[in-house]
Amino acid sequence: MSEWYRNVEIAKTRADLLGVCRLRYSVYVDELKRDNYAHLNNTQRILEDPLDHEDGVVNLFVRAPGDDADADADGGLLAGCARIHVPLPETYHDMFGIGHADLFPGAAGPDDFAFFSRFMVAAEFRGRNGATESIYERCYVQARQMGAKYLLLNCSPSLATVYENRGWVRYKHTYWDGNMGMTLPMCLPIADTAFLGSLGTFSIIPVKLRAAPSGSGDGGPEGVPKGEWLTHTLTRLEAPLVSSRFCTPAIIQNFILERISLEEMNQVPLFYDTTSPERMAFLKSAGGYVPFIRVKAGDSISLVGEVRDEAFLVLSGRVRAEYGETLLGFAGAGALIGEKAFLSGAKRAMAVRAEEDVELLVISRITFKKAMVKSPDVAVKFLFNVACSLSRSYSDNMARMHSEIEALHKAAPAQPSQEATVDGDGRWSVLSPNASEMMRDSVLSTHNDDDCGEVTGDKISLVAKVVEEGAAMLFRMSKLDMKATLNWSHKNRTKKCSLLNYN
């Protein structure tokens, strides 16, 4: 059988680079629908940026099986690609904390760091077919050959666990990137072969450097070898903020309970009707515990128009929601934010930022999909809780919007009232000259009306569209709620009948 995936090449010609840039466009834009990146060329359907042409950059790629490099002047069909840059570009120094002695003690300068970026594999070649592993391994070897001590990347929080399985760890707070939104800086210690080799088949390093699997199996901090840099990092941060490789169920549970008490946790909508073992099973369903991240006060968590596949559970601190210049509300520990965009893949339609330093638990679509395979009974409970949270949120918002509409009418009785009509398809619409695009994401469940100020004309634009969108969503969610309730009732009646028959 051909081992085509082992042939990782360096892009040396313009045709090679065009093939790489075309694959990037295919994944980022066509598949992930992220069309807000700078340097997109929609005419040529490529994603090529200035970093591709700087000194010290190496673009690596694997050709698809059966592809003839000479048959297509534009580089042919590629299975995967990635980019390595040594030294780290200056524009990324702040993102990764270069020059901060507390983060990288002993590092001499930018030459000690390699930047790993634009890694992707075409959908049809993902999985355990060898292409993914070959590209990872070649990137590690390439960075090491170029003299780097640390391999850095910035990824979306939903992918943190994927990279942890390869050897990257979290070591600092999140960073807001103009193109990618909220990103998570991660670092792989290149010289720590004991740690990297302990990761087994998922390790990024060549097979000959990998250690035999340890017998501990608990993934705890005492059972995993750690070099000097990892040891230093774990003295600065608690294990759940670094990597699930250093965590046990007890460590994760204590980390959460220090921020939300058990009594409070039972009241968190995401955790309704779930036991501690079920919560742990869900939090570890993605091949490692879901990531916990820190966001600095003032930094953004999401912006209007973003397309992301994660929701966030606030563990500590406070966040604020905004639409334009209008404050929508605040939320604290236990609030679930971004659940509509998480469920539907729709663009986010409100901005959320940290009012103070916050810690978030990241819930991604990847987590749910893997939970559905590994623990379907548990996944259904959490999914139902998310749906109910969204339904309650829209129900509360509708009641609040109706109150504000009445307040507006009372405050300005001389102004013509807005007429409500029914469209041909049966949807309610509100005719308003000031109607503007309203958020289609869920407003924070712990929205505080007292913090929103008095009712003003600025809110007219916020109430018009929400009546239509909220009513439609509430109707759909109420049907889901009713269906789930009926299924639950039927299941319990069936169980009771079975017990009666048995007795």
C-alpha positions, 0 to 999 in steps of 0.5 A: 500500500502506498505511503503517499502521506509521508512525502511532506514537501517544501513549497519552492515554486509559485505553483506550490504556494498557490496550491497551499493558498487554495487549500487554506481558502477551501477550509477557512472560507468554503468549509468554516464560513470564516470570510472575514480574514484579511488578505482573502482573494475571492477572485482567485480563491486563495488565502495568501498573506505577507508572512508567506514571503518573509525570510525564515518562512517554510510552507510544508504540504502533502500532495493528495494521492494520485495527484500529478504535480506536472498536470496542473500549473497551479500546484495540483490537489493538496491533502494538507499543509502547514507553515513554520516561521523562525524567528517569530515575527515581531507582530506576534511578540505581544500575543505570545508574551515574548520578552516576559521573563516570567513566561519564558525564563532563559529564552534569548530572543525571537530566534528561540521561537518558531511560529506554527500556523495555517495548519489544515488538512482537507476534509476527505483526508482527515482521520488516521490516514497518516497525512495529519501525523506526517505534517505535525511530525515534519513541522516539529523536525523543521522547527528543531532544525531551524534552532527553535526551542519553543513551537508556538501557535494561536488557535481558537479555544474550541481546538485547544484539546486537539493541540494538547493531545499533540504536546502544546499547552496553555501558558497565558491568557487569551489574546484578541486577534483582528482576523481570528477573534479570541485566540488561545496562545499555546506553546510546545517545548521542543526540547522536552522529549520526555514529555512529548514522547509520553503522549504515545501515538498522538505525539508530534515527535518522531517515533524513535523519540517516543517513550513507551506508554506509562502504566499510570493511565490517570494523566495526573501531574505526578505521572507525566514527565515534565521538563524545566519549562513545564515545571515552571509553568505549572508553578504559575498556573493551576493544572486545568489552565495548562493542559488536561494532561496534568489533570485528574477528575478530582483536580478538575472538580476541585478547580470548578468547586473553588469557583462555583459551589456544589449548591450553586453548580446544581442551579447552573442551567447547563448542569441541571439534572446531571450527576458529578460523574456525568459532568466529568464524563461530558467534560472529558468526552473530547479526548481530554478535559474541555479547556479552561481559559482566562480573559483579561478585563477589557478584552473581547470574547466575541464580536458581532458577525463572528462565526464560531463553534463554541459557547462559554460557561462563566466560572468567575468574574463578570462579562458585559454584552453590548450591541453597538453603543448599547449596553445589554447587560452583565453576567457572572458565574454560572452564565452560559453565553453564545449558545445560539451561535454554538448550536446553529453556526450562525454569526454572532450578533452581539459583542461580549467582553470581560468587565473584569478578569474572567475564567471561562469553560469552553464548550465546543461543537467538537465536544458535543459530537464526541460526547454523543458517540462516547456517552450519548445518554449524558450528551442528550442531557447537556444538549437539552439543557442548552436548548432549554436555556436558550428557550428561557432566554428568549422567553425572558427577552420577549417579556422584557421587550414587551415591557419596554415597548409599553414604556416607550408608548407611555413615554411618547404618546403623541408619536404614531404607534408602530403597527404589527402585521402578519406576513403571508407566511404567518410570521409576525413583523413589526413596521418601524422606520428605525428597525435595525439588525438585532442580535440573533444570539442569546442575551445573557441569562443573568441579564440585569435590568438595573444596569441598563439605564432608563428606557431611551430612544436608543432602544427603539432600534433594539426592540423592533427586530427582536419581536419577529426573531424572538417570537419565531425562535421561542415558538421553535424552542417551545416545540422542542421543549414540549417534545422533549418533555413528552419523551421524558414522560413517556420514558418514565411511564414505560419504566414504571410499567416495566417495574410494575410488570416485574413486581 
